[in-house]
Amino acid sequence: MTVNHRRGPYVCGIDAAMDVVSGKWKSLILWELNSHGTRRFGELKRGLPGVSEKMLVQHLREMEEDGLIHREVYREVPPKVEYSLTEQGSSLNQALGALGEWGTGRLARIAAED
């Protein structure tokens, strides 16, 4: 598998990490696959209300190129395609855990202000 380096050269590790999670849906795709395991396209789309089919396809392709997800195509009728996290995707999802905790705290602060 060849890992795509879309931008580079990177200034620091955060820059390299943000390159692969840039976009509204990528971190949510990681979370969905981590929470529910292997998913088909339709299951991912239902699990991410508001994502367009075009954007989901684009993000899945980029994430596959970056080595974050694995795309398994089954040769059957109708065609079946499943997506799962790779080891790299799982480790990135773990790294994003602290960011998620920070966001939960932010939501609580916002709610307290209302």
Secondary structure, DSSP 8 states (H G I E B T S, - for coil): -----SS-S-SSHHHHHHHHH-STTHHHHHHHHHHH-SEEHHHHHHHSTT--HHHHHHHHHHHHHTTSEEEEEE-SSS-EEEEEE-HHHHHHHHHHHHHHHHHHHHHHHHHHH-
